Amino acid sequence: MYVRDLEGNEFAFQATTTVSAEKNGNQEFSCTVFPNKVNREFINNLTEMWEVVDHDDVPYKIIYAKPQGKGDSPKVQIKAIPLFFDTFERLRIYEEYNEHMTVQEFFEVVFSGTGYEVVIVDSFTAIQWEGLGKGSTRLEMFKDGLTRYKAEFRIQGDTIYLERQIGRDTSFMFRYKLNASNVSKEIDASNLYTYARGYGDYEERW
């Protein structure tokens, strides 16, 4: 496993990790990074928005970092979500689609230009879409597609595999409660996004 800082520098790291996942729902990578010989190279700088890549080559975005202890090398508790979720939450589709789409056509629209590949494992019935897009995030559209096509997904590296739904469909939740009484430093970047786009329709005046 390794971590990647905001400048793209990569560092090997050692930790006992936990990955919890629900079908089509919340997925979280968590661990406590201790200041051992391997981790000491980066642990003082480890913070939110860094990336961590697990043994299955799945990249995650760190959204919660909590240093604990005293001295120059405290241990750091981290929580992260798949980078796929983070990326698709930030990207929007402004075009509007009103058409009958196969599952391949729909997800090609959602994944186009994102750097991720989608692989359709099973067959699905084509459905009609009205008002698709219009400023929606790609994550919102991805979730809608899973619901309407009755599909579920799994992540492997930069590839998303879609299969017929066999598990329970749950909602995506990226929020974490913070304990304000804890005197240790806590950082929560689960909603650290800034985005603006304006529209106007003005008559030309002289």
Secondary structure, 3 states (H helix, E strand, C coil): CEEECCCCCEEECCCCEEEEECCCCCEEEEEEECCCCCHHHCCCCCCCCCEEECCCCCEEEEEEEEEECCCCCCEEEEEEEEHHHHHHHHCEECCEEEEEECHHHHHHHHHCCCCCEEEECCCCCCEEEEEEECCEEHHHHHHHHHHHHCEEEEEECCEEEEEECCCCCCCCCCCCCCCCCCCCCCEECCCCCCCCCCCCCCCCCC
